[in-house]
Amino acid sequence: MEVEIFGRATEIMSNLYPILKNIKQRERWSHKAGKITKARCASALPNRTNYTLTDIRFKLAMTFISTTEATKNGSEPPADSRSRVSQFMKGIQDEICQGLQALDGSGQFQEDSWERPEGGGGRSRVIRDGGIFEQGGVNFSEVWGTQLPPSILQQRPEANGHGFYATGTSMVLHPRNPYCPTVHLNYRYFEAGPVWWFGGGADLTPYYPFAEDAAHFHRTFKQACDAHHSSYYQVFKPWCDEYFYLKHRQEMRGVGGIFFDYQDGQGSLYRGPNASGPAAEVSQQLGTLPGRSWEELFAFVTSCGQAFLPAYGPVIEKRRHLEYGDRERQFQLYRRGRYVEFNLVYDRGTIFGLQTNGRTESILMSLPPLVRWEYGYQPEPNSPEAALTETFLVPQDWAEWTPTNAAV
């Protein structure tokens, strides 16, 4: 295989040679025989000066081959991929903030724009002490640079040596009423040379169990998934159960939703670390799916982003006026501790943000304003608090839940 690739690289070196003479100026260029954009070609070379001419020629030839293969498979991003995704991410931030302000009734989001010295920036929007939301944030970020963080290189080593671009919108809401669930959403896009993917999802974290709320949330996102591929929810739902799991507590963080990562339209759907888990098992049964284009995946992520308000709004409307006392409030604060533990120990978005020198205030916006830990806490037997972890926070088919077939 290496001989074959080297042979193909050698075939195009003569065409690249006139361009490579000017490599010290790192001029942005485009070769008429390929689909390598000017910006991506420039990012194919790390910032170092000790390459020989042969090294440089072979490096760019490899990029040429990777990109033309992606073009042949119909999976290469369009030339305006970054601007389109950026526009969508900012647009969904606007849409969600407007919808949440209307839902809250009195709270208003305050925006804080920021810039990243290494390249990029974002806008953080936080709501506090509203009619419903004790605290919440909806963030947009768009960053680029030359040094890939270790968390990315672990998963996609072929991205090494390329500049990167990443953008996304993330949200966490912490209502004051313990009967209103916390919710999380994140959608993101990443490019590094010939490597690109979409990731994201949304999940619900209740403190008191209402099965109909979990069912509504899951059905809404299942509809969004099914509109694009019948296999998406089958894999992304158990992947969410797997991802939002606290190993040190041996319990789920909430009732899940959907989660996906490294989706580039090629191969199998599951790209997680647990090769023997339920998500991997379903993915293996489905096998390798036909190739899905960048446009198809972008349309899918767009639908998922637009599904949030219909999935969460009705749940809040049902629970916002339920009366609660100090017992319920203390239990909520205790369970929020699980949220903090997950985000600081396991969450990929938090790790990526800190490793790429993101804005700390925005990264840790997901944490609740008040939280407590209690040593050796045990809920009263047969109480709603006990039911949460014993029967409710257990993976189950929420999309098919009805009062007649209810297990919880």
C-alpha positions in Angstrom: 0.0 0.0 0.0 2.8 2.4 0.9 4.5 1.7 -2.5 1.2 2.4 -4.3 0.6 5.7 -2.5 4.2 6.8 -3.0 3.9 6.0 -6.7 0.8 8.1 -7.0 2.4 10.9 -5.1 5.5 10.8 -7.4 3.2 11.1 -10.5 2.1 14.6 -9.5 5.3 16.0 -8.0 6.4 17.5 -11.3 3.3 19.6 -11.4 3.8 20.7 -7.8 7.5 21.6 -8.3 7.1 25.2 -9.7 4.8 26.1 -6.8 7.1 24.6 -4.2 10.0 26.9 -5.2 8.1 29.6 -3.4 7.3 27.6 -0.3 9.2 29.9 2.1 6.7 32.6 1.4 4.0 30.1 2.1 1.9 31.7 -0.6 -1.7 30.6 -0.8 -2.2 28.7 -4.0 -4.5 26.3 -5.7 -3.5 23.5 -8.2 -5.8 23.3 -11.2 -5.8 19.5 -11.1 -7.0 19.2 -7.5 -9.7 20.4 -5.1 -7.3 21.6 -2.4 -8.3 25.1 -1.4 -5.7 27.8 -0.9 -6.2 27.9 2.9 -6.1 24.2 3.3 -2.9 23.8 1.3 -1.2 26.5 3.4 -2.3 24.6 6.6 -0.9 21.4 5.3 2.6 22.4 6.5 3.5 22.9 10.1 5.4 26.0 11.1 8.9 24.6 10.8 11.8 25.4 8.5 13.9 22.2 8.5 11.9 20.3 5.8 13.9 19.2 2.8 12.3 19.9 -0.6 11.5 16.2 -0.9 9.7 16.3 2.5 7.6 19.2 1.4 6.8 17.8 -2.0 5.7 14.5 -0.5 3.7 16.2 2.3 1.7 18.2 -0.2 1.3 15.2 -2.5 -0.2 13.2 0.4 -2.7 16.1 1.0 -3.5 16.2 -2.7 -4.3 12.5 -2.7 -6.4 12.6 0.5 -8.4 15.5 -0.8 -9.0 14.1 -4.3 -10.0 10.7 -2.7 -12.5 12.7 -0.6 -13.8 14.4 -3.7 -14.2 11.1 -5.5 -16.2 9.8 -2.6 -18.4 12.9 -2.5 -17.4 13.7 1.0 -15.2 16.8 0.7 -16.6 19.9 2.3 -17.6 22.7 0.0 -15.4 25.7 -0.4 -17.7 27.8 1.9 -18.1 25.1 4.6 -16.6 27.2 7.4 -18.7 30.3 6.7 -21.9 28.3 6.3 -21.4 26.3 9.5 -20.4 29.5 11.4 -23.5 31.2 10.2 -25.7 28.3 11.3 -24.1 28.1 14.7 -24.6 31.8 15.4 -28.2 31.5 14.0 -29.1 28.6 16.3 -27.7 30.5 19.3 -30.0 33.5 18.4 -33.0 31.3 17.9 -32.5 29.4 21.1 -31.9 32.5 23.2 -35.0 34.2 21.8 -37.1 31.1 22.5 -35.7 30.8 26.1 -36.3 34.4 26.9 -39.9 34.1 25.8 -40.3 30.9 27.9 -38.7 32.4 31.0 -40.8 35.5 30.9 -38.5 37.8 32.8 -34.9 36.8 32.4 -32.7 38.3 29.7 -29.5 37.0 28.2 -26.4 39.2 28.7 -23.8 38.8 25.9 -20.0 38.8 26.4 -17.9 38.8 23.3 -14.3 37.5 23.4 -11.3 37.0 21.2 -8.8 34.1 21.3 -5.1 35.4 20.9 -4.2 32.3 18.8 -7.1 32.9 16.4 -10.9 33.2 16.7 -13.3 34.0 19.4 -16.9 33.8 20.3 -19.9 35.2 22.1 -21.1 34.0 25.5 -24.7 34.6 26.6 -25.8 34.1 30.1 -29.2 34.3 31.8 -29.4 34.6 35.6 -32.2 34.8 38.2 -35.0 34.7 35.7 -38.5 33.5 36.2 -37.5 29.9 35.4 -33.7 29.7 34.9 -31.5 30.2 38.0 -28.6 30.3 35.6 -27.9 29.2 32.0 -25.7 29.9 29.1 -25.8 29.6 25.3 -22.3 30.0 23.8 -21.0 30.3 20.3 -17.3 29.8 19.5 -15.1 29.8 16.4 -11.4 29.1 16.8 -8.5 28.2 14.6 -4.8 27.5 15.0 -1.8 25.4 14.1 -1.4 23.2 17.2 -3.9 20.4 17.5 -4.9 19.5 21.1 -3.9 16.0 22.3 -7.6 15.0 22.7 -8.1 15.4 18.9 -4.8 13.7 17.9 -5.7 10.7 20.0 -8.9 10.1 18.0 -7.7 11.3 14.6 -3.9 11.0 14.3 -4.1 11.6 10.5 -4.9 15.3 11.3 -1.4 15.8 12.7 0.6 18.5 10.9 -2.4 20.4 9.8 -3.9 23.7 10.9 -7.4 23.3 12.4 -10.7 25.1 12.4 -13.5 24.4 15.0 -16.8 26.0 15.6 -19.8 25.2 17.7 -22.7 26.2 19.8 -23.2 24.8 23.3 -25.9 25.3 26.0 -26.6 24.3 29.5 -29.7 25.5 31.5 -30.2 25.1 35.2 -33.8 25.9 36.2 -34.5 26.9 39.8 -37.5 24.6 40.3 -36.3 21.0 41.1 -39.2 19.6 39.1 -37.8 21.3 35.9 -34.9 19.3 34.4 -31.5 20.6 33.5 -30.7 20.3 29.8 -27.6 20.4 27.7 -27.0 20.9 24.0 -23.9 21.0 21.8 -23.3 21.0 18.1 -19.8 21.3 16.6 -17.8 21.1 13.4 -14.1 20.5 12.9 -11.7 20.7 10.0 -7.9 19.9 9.8 -6.5 19.5 6.3 -8.4 16.6 4.7 -10.0 15.6 8.0 -13.5 17.0 8.9 -16.4 15.9 11.0 -19.6 16.9 12.7 -20.5 16.1 16.3 -23.0 17.0 19.0 -26.3 16.1 20.6 -28.7 17.0 23.4 -29.6 15.4 26.7 -32.0 15.8 29.6 -31.1 15.6 33.3 -34.2 15.5 35.6 -34.1 15.5 39.4 -37.5 14.1 39.9 -38.9 11.4 37.6 -41.6 12.2 35.0 -41.5 9.5 32.4 -43.7 11.4 30.0 -41.1 14.3 29.9 -38.3 11.9 29.0 -40.5 10.3 26.3 -41.4 13.6 24.8 -37.8 14.8 24.7 -36.6 11.5 23.0 -39.5 11.4 20.5 -38.8 14.9 19.3 -35.1 14.1 18.6 -36.0 10.7 17.1 -38.2 12.5 14.6 -35.3 14.8 13.7 -33.0 11.9 13.3 -35.5 9.7 11.3 -36.1 12.5 8.8 -32.5 12.1 7.6 -31.6 8.4 8.3 -33.6 5.6 10.0 -30.4 4.3 11.6 -29.3 7.6 13.3 -31.4 7.4 16.5 -30.8 3.6 16.8 -27.1 4.3 17.3 -27.0 7.9 18.7 -29.4 7.2 21.5 -27.4 4.3 23.1 -24.2 6.3 22.4 -25.7 9.1 24.5 -26.4 6.7 27.3 -22.8 5.5 27.1 -21.2 9.0 26.9 -23.1 10.6 29.8 -22.2 7.9 32.3 -20.2 8.6 35.5 -17.9 5.6 35.8 -16.8 6.4 39.3 -20.4 6.6 40.4 -21.7 3.8 38.2 -24.7 5.7 37.2 -26.1 7.8 34.3 -26.1 11.6 34.5 -29.7 11.8 33.2 -32.1 10.2 30.8 -30.0 10.9 27.8 -31.1 12.0 24.3 -28.8 11.7 21.3 -25.0 12.0 21.0 -22.7 11.6 18.0 -19.1 12.4 17.1 -16.6 12.1 14.3 -19.3 11.9 11.6 -17.7 12.4 8.2 -20.2 10.4 6.1 -17.9 7.4 5.8 -18.0 3.9 7.4 -20.0 2.9 10.4 -22.0 5.3 12.6 -20.4 4.5 16.0 -17.0 6.1 16.5 -16.8 5.8 20.3 -14.3 3.9 22.6 -16.6 1.1 23.8 -16.4 -1.6 21.1 -18.6 -4.0 23.0 -21.3 -1.6 24.2 -24.9 -1.3 23.0 -24.2 1.5 20.5 -21.3 -0.4 18.9 -23.4 -3.5 18.7 -26.2 -1.8 16.9 -23.7 0.0 14.6 -22.1 -3.3 13.8 -25.4 -4.9 13.0 -26.2 -2.0 10.6 -22.8 -2.4 9.0 -21.1 0.2 6.8 -23.7 2.7 5.6 -23.6 4.2 2.1 -21.6 7.3 2.0 -23.3 10.5 3.2 -22.2 13.8 1.9 -21.1 16.9 3.8 -24.4 18.5 2.7 -26.5 15.6 4.1 -24.7 15.7 7.5 -25.0 19.5 7.7 -28.8 19.2 7.0 -29.0 16.6 9.8 -27.2 18.8 12.3 -29.4 21.7 11.3 -32.6 19.7 12.0 -31.2 18.6 15.4 -30.5 22.2 16.4 -34.0 23.3 15.4 -35.5 20.4 17.4 -34.3 21.7 20.8 -37.1 24.2 21.6 -39.9 21.8 20.7 -38.3 19.1 22.8 -37.6 21.1 25.9 -40.2 23.9 26.0 -43.3 21.8 26.6 -41.5 20.0 29.5 -40.8 23.3 31.3 -44.3 24.5 30.7 -45.7 21.4 32.4 -43.4 21.6 35.5 -42.7 25.3 36.1 -45.6 25.9 38.5 -45.2 22.8 40.6 -44.7 23.7 44.2 -41.6 22.4 46.0 -40.0 22.7 49.4 -36.6 22.6 51.1 -36.4 18.8 50.7 -36.7 19.0 46.9 -34.3 21.9 46.7 -31.6 20.2 48.7 -31.9 17.0 46.6 -31.6 19.1 43.5 -28.4 20.7 44.7 -27.0 17.3 45.7 -27.7 15.9 42.2 -26.2 18.9 40.6 -23.0 17.7 42.1 -23.1 14.8 39.6 -23.3 17.3 36.8 -20.2 19.1 38.0 -18.3 15.8 38.4 -19.1 14.8 34.8 -18.2 18.1 33.2 -14.9 18.4 35.0 -13.8 14.8 34.7 -15.2 13.5 31.4 -16.7 16.1 29.1 -14.9 16.4 25.8 -16.0 19.9 25.1 -14.6 21.1 28.5 -11.3 19.2 27.9 -11.0 20.5 24.3 -11.7 24.1 25.4 -9.1 24.1 28.1 -6.5 22.3 25.9 -6.9 24.9 23.2 -6.6 27.9 25.5 -10.3 28.8 25.2 -12.0 31.3 27.4 -12.3 29.7 30.9 -15.4 31.7 31.9 -17.2 30.5 28.8 -16.0 26.9 29.1 -17.1 26.6 32.7 -20.4 28.3 32.1 -22.0 24.8 32.1 -21.6 24.6 35.9 -24.6 25.3 38.1 -24.5 28.4 40.4 -25.2 26.4 43.5 -24.3 22.8 44.3 -23.7 20.7 47.3 -22.0 17.4 48.2 -23.1 15.2 51.1 -20.9 12.3 52.4 -22.6 8.9 52.2 -26.0 10.2 51.2 -28.8 7.6 50.9 -32.4 8.5 49.9 -35.3 7.2 51.8 -36.5 3.8 50.6 -39.5 4.0 48.2 -39.2 7.8 47.9 -39.1 9.8 44.6 -35.5 10.5 45.3 -34.7 6.8 45.5 -36.7 6.1 42.3 -34.6 8.5 40.3 -31.4 6.3 40.4 -33.0 2.9 41.0 -35.5 2.8 38.1 -35.4 6.1 36.2 -31.7 6.7 35.4 -31.4 3.3 33.6 -31.1 3.0 29.8 -34.5 2.3 28.3 -36.5 2.9 25.1 -38.0 6.3 26.0 -39.2 7.0 22.5 -41.6 4.0 22.7 -42.8 4.8 26.2 -46.5 4.9 26.9 -48.5 4.8 30.2 -49.6 1.3 29.4 -46.2 -0.2 28.8 -44.4 1.9 31.4 -41.6 0.3 33.4 -41.2 3.6 35.4 
